[in-house]
Each structure stands twice: as C-alpha cells, then as structure tokens.
Amino acid sequence: MEEHVGREFACRKKMGRAPYAYLVPLAGFVLLAMGWEGLARFSGWNRHVFPGPTTVLSSMGELFSDGTLIRHTVASLFRVTLGFYLAAGLGIPLGILLGMVKGLRRLVNPLIQFLRPISPLAWIPLAMLWFGIGDPPAIFLIFLASFFPLVVSTTIAVDGINPTYFHVAANFNFSPFERVTRLVLPAIIPEIVTALRMTVTISWLVVVAAEMIAVRSGLGFLILDSRNALRMDFVMDGMIVIGLVGLALDRLMRGLGELEGARWSRMRH
C-alpha cells in the first residue's frame, strides 16, 4: 500500500514538473534562434553564405514538400539501424563471453584494445576498397564505431558482478545458459543501456561523415551536395535534422533505461 502511494506521489510530482521541463529547453532554442537571426541580419555576411532561421525554415519546407529531406533521412536511419543492430548483436554476446571466461579475455582483449582507438573514419579507404560505393561501406563503418565500445562496456559490466552471485548459481546447478539469462543479463542491464545510448550517438556521427564520401544518399550526402551547389540554407537544414534525429535517438535510449527490468537491476545494486 505504501509503495503504491509512493509511486502515485512520484508520478504526480513528475507530471507537475512536465511543463517546466519542456519550457526551459524551448526557451533556450528560442534564444538561439533570436541570436542567429540577429547575427544573420547585422553581421554583414552575405545572406547566401549565412542564411537566417526564416530562410532556413522556408527552404526546409521546400525540401520536405518534394520528399528530398524524408528520403535522405530515411536512408541515414536505415544505415544506422542496420550497423548498430549488427554491432549490438555481436558485441554484447562477445562482451558477456569475455567477462565470464577470463582465459579468453586475456587472449582477445589486447587485440580489442589495439583496434578500439582507431577512428572509424580511418577505415574509409579500406571500406570503399572492400565494399565499393553504396550502403555496405557506411554500414561497416557504423558497425566498427559501435562494436568495440559495446564489447568493452559489456566486458567491464560482467566483470563487475558480485562473485557471490555466481557461487549461488553454482549451488543451484545453473547451466551456462541459465547463468547468462537469469544472472548476467539482469545484472548488467543498466550498464548495457548506458553503452547503447553512447554508441548510438557515435553511430549517428559516423554515418553523416561516411555519407559525405562513400554514398550518394543520406543527410551527409545532402549537406555535401548542397555545399557544392552553394545552397547554405540546405546545408543548415541537414544540420538541423541531424540534431533533431540525434535528440530522438538519445531519448529512445533513455527510455530503455526506464523499463521495469532496468529499474529492478539498479535496485539490486
């Protein structure tokens, strides 16, 4: 009963803060737009070189109405989604394996630590040589950007689990599969969510850079093509959409941390 009342009070308190929580960030964006407009009008720069927000919003409507903006945004999201899912599907299981099998970790970890600091952008020449032009090189670069951080974060999370839990699991004769599903995964959910949140942002950064070189679609290509056409308003449109999509992806990852399983795991620690 007390727990139910406490949850209801917390929910009402959160609802009371909701308008304020949205108004403050909105005010920040309004101030940014005002400063941007003032700088565009009174800086002396050519309006084609530094367009104001009204010009940029007008051109965004143009890009949206003919489907250009939607097409490029969907292309970028497709590459990020595929590369990110591949990295999570391979990196998290590998991290769990390395965290549980110390002998394998001593063998593989030096190689991971050697490859991890190499920027994904440094792989662009090789990616283009191996995969040509199109989606595969961009997806490969996104995969690299997400894979190594996920492996390292998952390994550290598994290694940090209290050994007592494994002793208890051994006393109950847990199989390896049961140890992973009933012990390891519930214990590392918060750390995994945090790692996913960081890596999806990195993936979004990498896809934009890769699209400027290896593909002919996506927001990165839109920015590069608009620059070549001297349409700085289109360039800024692409930048705005990149920021908005990045905020949406981060909010999605934050939502994963609010799931019941993640909250339960944090309470256990």
Backbone bond lengths (Angstrom), bond angles and torsions (degrees), N, CA, C in turn:
res aa  C-N    CA-C-N  psi(-1)  N-CA   C-N-CA  omega(-1)  CA-C   N-CA-C  phi
1 M - - - 1.475 - - 1.521 110.86 -
2 E 1.344 115.50 -48.66 1.468 119.82 179.73 1.519 110.74 -62.47
3 E 1.347 115.23 -38.17 1.469 118.75 -179.99 1.524 110.17 -65.24
4 H 1.352 116.66 -39.55 1.466 120.41 179.42 1.523 110.76 -64.39
5 V 1.343 116.24 -42.43 1.466 120.18 179.15 1.513 110.40 -64.71
6 G 1.336 116.30 -40.07 1.460 120.10 179.09 1.509 112.03 -62.90
7 R 1.336 117.09 -40.96 1.468 120.58 178.49 1.522 110.95 -66.59
8 E 1.338 116.24 -39.88 1.469 119.29 179.59 1.522 110.98 -64.95
9 F 1.339 116.37 -40.07 1.459 120.17 178.21 1.517 111.32 -64.72
10 A 1.328 116.09 -42.50 1.463 120.01 179.22 1.518 110.88 -64.23
11 C 1.361 115.68 -38.34 1.466 119.22 179.20 1.523 110.73 -65.17
12 R 1.332 117.22 -43.67 1.463 120.11 179.19 1.523 111.57 -65.13
13 K 1.319 115.89 -38.52 1.458 119.98 178.25 1.514 111.20 -63.97
14 K 1.340 116.08 -40.12 1.466 120.47 178.69 1.515 110.72 -66.09
15 M 1.352 117.13 -40.13 1.453 121.06 179.10 1.520 111.23 -65.55
16 G 1.355 116.11 -33.88 1.459 119.59 178.33 1.515 112.62 -68.82
17 R 1.324 115.97 -29.23 1.464 119.69 179.63 1.513 112.67 -85.23
18 A 1.346 117.19 -12.24 1.463 120.71 -172.33 1.526 113.55 -57.50
19 P 1.353 119.76 -50.35 1.474 118.27 -179.56 1.522 112.47 -59.48
20 Y 1.340 116.62 -43.12 1.464 120.68 -179.76 1.522 110.60 -64.21
21 A 1.338 116.24 -38.15 1.463 120.32 -177.98 1.523 111.71 -64.84
22 Y 1.332 117.12 -28.79 1.459 120.06 179.86 1.529 111.96 -91.65
23 L 1.322 117.19 -29.64 1.456 120.08 -176.65 1.528 111.93 -70.16
24 V 1.318 116.92 -38.94 1.470 120.05 -177.66 1.530 111.63 -64.06
25 P 1.340 119.46 -49.98 1.474 117.96 175.93 1.523 112.54 -61.75
26 L 1.345 117.35 -36.80 1.457 120.48 178.83 1.521 110.81 -61.89
27 A 1.341 116.21 -40.37 1.463 119.68 177.73 1.525 111.07 -62.41
28 G 1.323 116.47 -36.56 1.456 119.65 177.49 1.518 112.20 -63.38
29 F 1.334 116.87 -40.99 1.465 119.98 178.05 1.536 111.27 -68.45
30 V 1.325 116.94 -35.91 1.462 119.96 178.02 1.526 110.48 -64.39
31 L 1.318 117.04 -43.17 1.468 120.76 177.63 1.523 110.89 -62.88
32 L 1.326 116.18 -39.65 1.464 119.77 178.09 1.528 110.42 -62.27
33 A 1.335 117.04 -44.60 1.463 120.88 -179.61 1.532 111.12 -64.00
34 M 1.330 116.80 -38.96 1.463 120.34 179.04 1.526 110.69 -65.58
35 G 1.320 116.36 -44.34 1.456 119.61 177.81 1.509 112.03 -64.25
36 W 1.310 116.40 -38.93 1.465 122.00 177.70 1.525 110.89 -62.72
37 E 1.323 116.88 -45.81 1.464 121.00 179.95 1.523 111.43 -63.21
38 G 1.341 115.56 -42.39 1.463 119.03 179.05 1.512 112.04 -64.45
39 L 1.325 116.49 -40.13 1.460 120.26 179.20 1.522 110.88 -66.66
40 A 1.338 117.03 -39.35 1.466 120.30 179.54 1.526 111.83 -65.65
41 R 1.336 117.00 -33.95 1.463 120.04 -175.98 1.521 113.06 -82.45
42 F 1.331 117.09 -37.21 1.461 119.64 -168.83 1.523 114.02 -114.42
43 S 1.335 118.20 3.34 1.463 119.43 -179.31 1.520 112.48 -79.56
44 G 1.333 116.84 -19.41 1.453 119.81 -177.72 1.503 113.86 90.01
45 W 1.345 117.48 -3.97 1.455 120.04 177.64 1.525 110.10 -74.43
46 N 1.328 115.29 151.37 1.455 120.61 175.90 1.523 109.97 -63.94
47 R 1.353 116.05 138.92 1.463 120.03 -176.96 1.527 111.70 -65.33
48 H 1.328 117.37 -22.48 1.456 119.65 176.71 1.529 111.27 -76.67
49 V 1.328 115.69 -26.90 1.466 120.16 179.30 1.520 111.05 -83.49
50 F 1.334 116.27 -40.67 1.458 120.98 -178.90 1.531 108.58 -132.65
51 P 1.338 117.72 80.68 1.462 120.49 -178.07 1.524 111.60 -72.09
52 G 1.326 115.80 149.51 1.450 121.00 178.22 1.513 111.69 -81.34
53 P 1.337 117.10 174.08 1.467 120.40 -176.89 1.515 113.68 -64.04
54 T 1.343 117.89 -33.32 1.459 118.71 179.00 1.527 111.07 -65.32
55 T 1.334 116.41 -41.55 1.466 120.26 177.17 1.517 111.32 -64.22
56 V 1.334 116.42 -41.96 1.459 121.41 -178.40 1.532 110.73 -66.09
57 L 1.331 116.78 -42.34 1.465 119.45 178.79 1.526 111.22 -65.76
58 S 1.324 116.88 -37.97 1.463 120.37 177.58 1.525 111.31 -63.04
59 S 1.338 116.53 -43.71 1.466 119.74 179.10 1.527 111.25 -69.92
60 M 1.340 117.20 -29.26 1.457 119.55 176.35 1.528 110.42 -65.11
61 G 1.337 115.65 -38.98 1.458 118.68 175.21 1.518 111.53 -61.86
62 E 1.323 116.38 -35.72 1.466 120.87 177.81 1.525 110.98 -65.41
63 L 1.342 116.16 -45.37 1.459 120.37 179.39 1.526 111.43 -66.43
64 F 1.307 115.88 -35.55 1.469 119.95 -178.72 1.528 111.18 -72.19
65 S 1.324 116.45 -40.13 1.462 120.16 -175.58 1.524 112.48 -66.77
66 D 1.323 117.81 -34.55 1.470 118.92 179.89 1.532 112.99 -92.13
67 G 1.339 116.80 4.76 1.461 121.24 174.72 1.513 115.26 84.66
68 T 1.339 117.86 -2.30 1.470 120.38 -177.43 1.517 111.58 -62.81
69 L 1.311 116.81 -46.75 1.465 121.02 -176.16 1.524 110.95 -65.57
70 I 1.314 116.72 -42.05 1.463 120.15 179.83 1.528 110.32 -64.92
71 R 1.330 116.75 -43.02 1.460 120.64 -178.22 1.528 111.78 -61.31
72 H 1.321 116.71 -45.42 1.463 119.87 -178.96 1.530 111.38 -70.57
73 T 1.315 117.47 -36.78 1.466 120.21 179.12 1.519 110.94 -65.65
74 V 1.337 116.53 -43.23 1.465 120.47 178.65 1.527 110.58 -63.35
75 A 1.316 117.23 -38.86 1.466 120.66 179.40 1.532 110.77 -62.51
76 S 1.332 116.37 -43.75 1.465 119.63 179.40 1.526 111.16 -66.24
77 L 1.329 117.08 -42.83 1.463 120.50 -179.91 1.523 111.50 -64.77
78 F 1.320 116.86 -35.72 1.466 119.81 177.85 1.527 110.48 -61.66
79 R 1.326 116.49 -46.04 1.467 119.97 -178.28 1.525 111.07 -65.96
80 V 1.317 116.02 -42.96 1.468 119.41 179.52 1.520 110.60 -63.64
81 T 1.320 116.97 -44.91 1.460 120.71 -178.14 1.521 111.40 -61.33
82 L 1.317 117.04 -47.42 1.454 120.28 -177.74 1.528 111.29 -66.36
83 G 1.335 116.82 -48.72 1.459 119.65 -179.89 1.512 112.44 -63.63
84 F 1.333 116.76 -39.63 1.464 121.19 -179.13 1.521 111.27 -68.05
85 Y 1.339 117.14 -42.48 1.460 119.96 178.94 1.526 111.37 -65.68
86 L 1.314 117.08 -38.92 1.459 119.70 176.67 1.528 111.00 -61.66
87 A 1.338 115.87 -43.46 1.466 120.19 -179.78 1.523 110.94 -65.01
88 A 1.341 117.36 -42.42 1.462 120.11 179.70 1.525 110.88 -68.51
89 G 1.337 116.54 -40.38 1.456 119.81 -178.30 1.518 113.67 -66.72
90 L 1.328 117.53 -26.35 1.468 121.48 178.22 1.521 112.39 -101.62
91 G 1.345 116.99 -38.36 1.459 120.24 -173.90 1.510 113.80 -72.07
92 I 1.330 117.90 -42.20 1.468 120.20 -178.55 1.527 111.75 -66.40
93 P 1.356 120.30 -48.29 1.472 118.40 175.53 1.524 113.63 -59.70
94 L 1.341 116.97 -38.70 1.458 119.01 178.08 1.522 110.77 -64.89
95 G 1.337 117.56 -40.63 1.456 120.55 177.31 1.512 112.38 -62.57
96 I 1.332 117.01 -40.01 1.465 120.41 176.70 1.529 110.36 -62.94
97 L 1.320 115.75 -44.00 1.466 119.86 179.50 1.521 111.44 -62.43
98 L 1.323 117.24 -44.38 1.471 120.14 179.71 1.520 111.39 -67.31
99 G 1.335 117.03 -33.60 1.459 119.59 178.96 1.511 112.93 -70.36
100 M 1.324 116.59 -29.93 1.469 119.78 -177.28 1.522 112.88 -91.87
101 V 1.333 117.11 -28.62 1.476 120.64 -177.32 1.521 108.06 -111.29
102 K 1.325 116.20 96.87 1.462 120.67 -174.06 1.527 112.55 -65.79
103 G 1.337 118.12 -33.48 1.458 119.89 178.31 1.516 111.85 -63.54
104 L 1.319 116.53 -42.46 1.460 120.47 177.54 1.522 110.90 -66.38
105 R 1.332 116.17 -35.65 1.467 119.62 179.43 1.522 111.00 -64.94
106 R 1.313 117.46 -40.23 1.474 119.41 177.91 1.521 111.58 -63.81
107 L 1.321 117.29 -28.72 1.455 120.80 179.31 1.529 112.07 -79.43
108 V 1.329 117.46 -43.32 1.464 122.15 -170.58 1.524 112.37 -92.26
109 N 1.324 117.44 -32.13 1.469 119.83 -172.47 1.530 113.77 -57.75
110 P 1.342 120.29 -41.47 1.475 118.38 178.39 1.529 112.92 -58.71
111 L 1.329 116.66 -37.84 1.459 119.84 178.73 1.525 110.63 -66.13
112 I 1.329 117.27 -41.77 1.467 121.01 178.95 1.519 110.49 -64.05
113 Q 1.327 116.19 -43.42 1.460 119.25 -179.61 1.527 112.30 -67.38
114 F 1.322 116.91 -25.78 1.464 120.79 176.06 1.528 111.29 -73.50
115 L 1.331 116.75 -41.97 1.466 121.07 -176.68 1.521 112.83 -81.30
116 R 1.315 117.69 -28.17 1.462 121.55 -172.57 1.523 113.73 -60.56
117 P 1.345 120.69 -41.40 1.476 118.79 -177.83 1.529 114.51 -73.13
118 I 1.325 118.16 -11.58 1.462 120.25 -179.11 1.525 108.97 -71.48
119 S 1.311 117.11 122.78 1.455 120.95 -179.21 1.522 110.54 -60.93
120 P 1.340 117.87 138.37 1.472 119.36 175.76 1.523 112.47 -57.74
121 L 1.337 117.11 -29.41 1.463 119.92 179.97 1.525 111.60 -67.60
122 A 1.336 117.07 -24.80 1.464 119.60 177.36 1.526 111.61 -68.53
123 W 1.328 116.45 -18.02 1.458 120.85 179.42 1.525 112.50 -86.18
124 I 1.338 118.40 -3.59 1.464 120.83 -174.90 1.528 112.73 -57.15
125 P 1.351 119.72 -47.56 1.487 117.83 179.14 1.518 113.13 -58.91
126 L 1.343 116.34 -42.62 1.462 119.31 179.50 1.524 111.08 -68.39
127 A 1.339 116.82 -39.64 1.462 120.11 -179.40 1.531 110.89 -62.50
128 M 1.330 115.87 -40.98 1.467 119.18 178.89 1.529 111.00 -68.74
129 L 1.337 116.90 -35.42 1.459 120.46 179.02 1.525 111.09 -69.49
130 W 1.337 116.40 -40.39 1.456 120.64 -177.53 1.530 112.58 -76.86
131 F 1.346 116.59 -42.08 1.467 120.84 -170.19 1.524 113.91 -110.92
132 G 1.332 117.59 -8.27 1.453 119.78 -179.34 1.523 111.99 78.56
133 I 1.323 115.91 -153.44 1.459 122.33 -179.60 1.516 109.20 -104.98
134 G 1.319 116.19 136.20 1.458 120.36 179.54 1.513 111.28 137.59
135 D 1.327 115.76 -156.92 1.465 120.90 -176.46 1.533 114.32 -68.21
136 P 1.344 120.03 -41.26 1.475 119.56 -173.81 1.522 115.16 -53.21
137 P 1.362 120.56 -47.07 1.473 117.03 -179.25 1.519 113.04 -64.12
138 A 1.341 117.85 -37.79 1.463 120.18 178.63 1.524 110.70 -65.55
139 I 1.326 117.27 -42.55 1.467 120.74 178.76 1.524 110.60 -64.43
140 F 1.324 116.38 -38.68 1.469 120.45 177.90 1.527 111.04 -61.99
141 L 1.328 117.53 -43.17 1.458 121.02 179.61 1.529 111.28 -65.64
142 I 1.320 117.30 -39.50 1.465 120.85 177.04 1.523 110.06 -64.50
143 F 1.312 115.64 -41.61 1.463 119.95 177.32 1.525 111.14 -57.54
144 L 1.331 116.64 -47.50 1.467 119.99 179.53 1.520 111.77 -62.25
145 A 1.338 116.78 -40.14 1.461 120.57 -177.94 1.519 111.75 -63.71
146 S 1.338 117.57 -30.76 1.460 121.35 -176.07 1.525 112.99 -97.80
147 F 1.320 116.77 -30.73 1.458 120.76 -170.50 1.523 112.84 -62.64
148 F 1.323 117.33 -54.06 1.464 119.90 -174.04 1.532 112.78 -66.15
149 P 1.341 120.88 -43.51 1.471 119.09 175.44 1.525 113.06 -60.03
150 L 1.336 116.97 -37.29 1.461 119.30 179.38 1.524 111.45 -68.26
151 V 1.321 117.04 -40.24 1.467 120.24 178.60 1.526 110.27 -62.23
152 V 1.322 116.60 -48.28 1.462 120.61 -177.23 1.526 110.69 -65.26
153 S 1.318 117.99 -45.94 1.466 121.25 -178.91 1.526 111.42 -62.81
154 T 1.327 116.57 -41.84 1.462 120.02 179.97 1.517 111.12 -67.59
155 T 1.318 117.38 -40.84 1.467 120.84 178.26 1.527 111.06 -60.76
156 I 1.315 116.69 -45.62 1.466 120.80 179.39 1.531 110.60 -63.48
157 A 1.333 117.06 -40.88 1.464 120.71 -179.21 1.528 110.89 -63.87
158 V 1.328 117.26 -44.31 1.466 120.49 179.62 1.520 110.50 -66.48
159 D 1.318 117.15 -40.73 1.465 120.92 -179.96 1.528 111.67 -65.04
160 G 1.347 116.79 -24.06 1.459 120.22 -178.98 1.515 114.94 -86.99
161 I 1.331 117.96 -1.32 1.472 120.35 178.77 1.528 109.31 -68.13
162 N 1.309 115.78 139.23 1.470 121.05 179.42 1.527 110.00 -58.34
163 P 1.347 118.87 124.22 1.472 120.58 -178.81 1.518 113.55 -59.34
164 T 1.342 116.66 -23.40 1.461 119.48 179.86 1.520 111.31 -58.70
165 Y 1.342 116.45 -35.50 1.452 119.72 179.60 1.521 111.25 -61.67
166 F 1.323 116.55 -38.20 1.464 119.70 179.64 1.536 110.59 -70.46
167 H 1.337 116.60 -34.23 1.462 119.38 176.44 1.526 110.69 -64.45
168 V 1.324 115.55 -41.74 1.466 119.68 177.94 1.524 110.12 -63.70
169 A 1.329 116.58 -42.25 1.462 120.21 178.93 1.527 111.09 -62.10
170 A 1.347 116.79 -37.35 1.462 120.21 177.82 1.525 110.85 -66.87
171 N 1.340 117.22 -37.76 1.459 120.45 178.45 1.522 112.07 -64.33
172 F 1.321 116.35 -31.45 1.458 120.86 178.05 1.528 112.72 -90.96
173 N 1.329 115.91 7.66 1.465 121.95 177.18 1.529 112.57 56.88
174 F 1.343 115.33 45.29 1.463 119.51 175.85 1.519 109.79 -66.16
175 S 1.298 115.92 137.69 1.462 120.14 172.26 1.531 108.64 -75.19
176 P 1.351 118.34 164.22 1.480 119.40 176.93 1.528 112.63 -53.94
177 F 1.341 116.25 -39.98 1.469 119.46 179.23 1.521 110.92 -64.38
178 E 1.320 117.38 -40.95 1.469 120.94 179.15 1.519 111.35 -67.81
179 R 1.332 117.43 -36.13 1.464 119.35 177.69 1.526 110.87 -62.33
180 V 1.323 115.85 -38.71 1.459 119.37 -179.86 1.523 111.13 -71.68
181 T 1.326 117.21 -48.59 1.469 120.82 -172.27 1.522 113.23 -78.32
182 R 1.343 117.55 -32.74 1.464 120.27 -174.26 1.523 113.74 -102.36
183 L 1.338 116.51 -13.24 1.459 119.68 -178.79 1.522 112.01 -122.22
184 V 1.324 116.86 -58.98 1.461 120.49 -171.34 1.526 111.51 -67.81
185 L 1.324 117.19 -53.42 1.463 119.90 -176.19 1.536 113.25 -59.61
186 P 1.344 119.45 -47.72 1.471 117.53 177.56 1.523 113.44 -61.37
187 A 1.337 116.96 -31.54 1.462 120.05 -176.64 1.518 113.17 -75.06
188 I 1.333 117.33 -28.83 1.467 119.51 -173.10 1.527 113.15 -104.66
189 I 1.330 118.47 6.13 1.466 120.34 -177.02 1.533 112.60 -55.34
190 P 1.345 120.69 -47.85 1.480 118.50 -179.38 1.517 113.01 -59.20
191 E 1.332 117.32 -42.40 1.455 120.23 179.79 1.528 111.49 -66.61
192 I 1.320 116.75 -36.87 1.460 120.28 178.94 1.524 110.66 -66.54
193 V 1.335 116.46 -42.24 1.466 120.08 179.08 1.525 110.45 -61.71
194 T 1.330 116.80 -42.58 1.463 120.43 177.94 1.533 110.83 -62.57
195 A 1.326 116.69 -43.01 1.465 119.95 179.23 1.525 111.03 -65.06
196 L 1.330 117.27 -40.42 1.459 120.17 177.56 1.523 111.39 -63.01
197 R 1.316 115.48 -39.46 1.469 119.24 -179.87 1.521 111.20 -63.81
198 M 1.313 117.39 -40.35 1.460 119.96 179.30 1.524 112.23 -71.52
199 T 1.323 116.47 -41.69 1.450 119.01 -174.72 1.528 112.58 -73.55
200 V 1.334 117.72 -30.67 1.467 117.70 178.61 1.527 110.46 -67.24
201 T 1.342 116.58 -32.37 1.458 120.08 175.57 1.527 110.72 -67.40
202 I 1.325 115.99 -42.56 1.465 120.04 177.40 1.527 110.44 -62.18
203 S 1.333 116.18 -41.05 1.460 120.29 179.43 1.518 111.31 -61.23
204 W 1.320 116.46 -40.41 1.463 120.58 -179.72 1.526 110.75 -66.32
205 L 1.322 117.06 -36.02 1.460 120.38 176.26 1.522 111.20 -66.49
206 V 1.318 116.20 -42.81 1.462 120.68 -175.72 1.519 111.51 -68.67
207 V 1.340 117.71 -38.75 1.466 118.96 -176.82 1.523 110.93 -64.07
208 V 1.320 117.05 -36.66 1.461 120.22 179.25 1.528 110.24 -64.02
209 A 1.338 116.71 -43.20 1.461 120.06 178.88 1.527 110.98 -67.13
210 A 1.329 116.83 -41.16 1.465 119.81 -178.72 1.521 111.33 -65.76
211 E 1.330 116.78 -35.53 1.465 120.23 -178.48 1.520 112.65 -70.45
212 M 1.306 116.96 -16.28 1.460 119.44 176.48 1.524 112.01 -78.48
213 I 1.323 116.14 -9.67 1.464 119.14 -174.35 1.525 112.04 -125.89
214 A 1.326 117.60 -45.49 1.461 120.40 -164.85 1.520 115.05 -104.15
215 V 1.338 120.04 -7.38 1.458 120.62 -177.10 1.522 110.06 -136.54
216 R 1.319 115.45 173.06 1.456 121.07 -179.85 1.529 110.95 -123.39
217 S 1.310 116.58 32.74 1.447 122.46 174.76 1.522 107.73 -157.04
218 G 1.325 116.18 168.56 1.455 120.19 -178.40 1.518 111.08 101.59
219 L 1.331 114.96 168.03 1.460 120.57 -176.31 1.525 112.14 -67.36
220 G 1.319 117.23 -34.84 1.458 119.63 176.49 1.516 111.53 -63.21
221 F 1.328 116.81 -43.26 1.466 120.41 176.87 1.531 110.95 -65.32
222 L 1.339 117.03 -38.66 1.460 120.36 178.36 1.522 110.91 -59.54
223 I 1.330 117.22 -43.42 1.464 121.05 179.46 1.526 111.00 -64.21
224 L 1.328 116.18 -45.92 1.463 120.07 -178.75 1.523 111.21 -65.32
225 D 1.328 116.71 -44.30 1.456 120.79 -179.28 1.528 110.83 -65.67
226 S 1.331 116.91 -37.96 1.468 120.57 178.90 1.527 110.99 -68.25
227 R 1.315 116.87 -36.15 1.466 119.91 176.94 1.520 110.28 -63.85
228 N 1.330 116.88 -42.31 1.458 120.02 178.96 1.529 111.57 -63.90
229 A 1.345 116.07 -30.64 1.461 120.65 178.31 1.529 112.41 -88.16
230 L 1.342 116.63 3.89 1.471 122.82 -178.97 1.534 112.09 59.33
231 R 1.346 116.16 34.47 1.457 121.24 174.84 1.521 108.17 -104.09
232 M 1.346 115.78 81.76 1.451 120.02 -177.99 1.530 112.25 -67.30
233 D 1.336 116.99 -23.91 1.457 119.09 176.11 1.522 110.77 -66.94
234 F 1.332 117.23 -38.74 1.456 120.42 175.68 1.534 110.99 -67.17
235 V 1.334 116.01 -36.85 1.467 119.72 176.56 1.524 110.23 -58.99
236 M 1.338 116.16 -46.76 1.463 119.47 179.94 1.520 111.93 -68.05
237 D 1.329 116.66 -32.44 1.464 119.55 174.70 1.528 110.41 -59.51
238 G 1.327 115.66 -46.16 1.457 119.44 177.78 1.513 112.30 -61.12
239 M 1.324 116.64 -40.50 1.465 120.37 179.12 1.525 111.47 -64.18
240 I 1.333 116.54 -40.62 1.466 120.46 179.77 1.524 110.74 -63.96
241 V 1.332 116.23 -44.51 1.462 119.38 179.54 1.529 110.94 -64.09
242 I 1.324 116.94 -38.40 1.468 120.44 176.85 1.529 110.05 -59.06
243 G 1.335 116.70 -45.23 1.454 119.91 178.87 1.515 112.59 -63.88
244 L 1.332 117.30 -42.24 1.465 120.97 -179.37 1.524 111.71 -65.66
245 V 1.328 116.51 -44.41 1.455 119.65 178.54 1.527 110.44 -65.35
246 G 1.337 116.89 -37.98 1.459 119.83 176.88 1.520 111.92 -61.31
247 L 1.332 117.31 -41.43 1.467 120.76 176.02 1.521 111.08 -62.47
248 A 1.331 116.72 -42.14 1.462 120.32 -179.33 1.532 111.34 -65.02
249 L 1.330 117.15 -41.09 1.461 120.20 178.60 1.520 111.32 -65.38
250 D 1.330 116.64 -40.36 1.459 120.16 178.60 1.524 110.67 -65.37
251 R 1.324 116.73 -39.92 1.472 120.15 178.52 1.519 110.49 -65.31
252 L 1.322 117.35 -37.10 1.459 121.24 177.32 1.521 110.91 -62.47
253 M 1.330 116.64 -43.81 1.457 120.24 178.73 1.525 111.66 -67.18
254 R 1.321 116.82 -36.84 1.464 119.85 175.88 1.518 111.03 -64.10
255 G 1.335 116.26 -34.53 1.457 120.02 177.66 1.516 112.05 -63.85
256 L 1.334 117.33 -32.39 1.464 120.00 176.44 1.522 111.23 -62.32
257 G 1.325 116.27 -34.80 1.459 120.19 179.73 1.510 113.97 -70.46
258 E 1.326 117.07 -14.77 1.456 121.29 179.74 1.518 113.05 -95.32
259 L 1.334 116.85 1.24 1.449 119.88 177.64 1.521 110.80 -66.83
260 E 1.309 115.66 158.11 1.468 120.71 -175.15 1.519 111.76 -59.45
261 G 1.344 116.83 -40.11 1.457 119.42 -178.42 1.512 112.36 -64.50
262 A 1.337 116.99 -38.81 1.458 120.09 -179.62 1.520 110.72 -69.22
263 R 1.344 117.38 -39.70 1.460 120.04 179.30 1.524 109.76 -65.90
264 W 1.337 116.64 -40.89 1.453 120.08 180.00 1.522 111.03 -62.58
265 S 1.339 115.82 -39.60 1.460 119.44 -179.17 1.514 111.07 -66.72
266 R 1.350 117.93 -38.55 1.461 120.26 179.10 1.530 110.44 -65.69
267 M 1.317 116.92 -36.17 1.469 120.24 178.86 1.516 111.35 -65.01
268 R 1.329 116.87 -32.28 1.471 120.06 -178.84 1.509 110.65 -67.01
269 H 1.322 117.08 -32.48 1.467 120.29 -179.14 1.497 109.00 -82.11
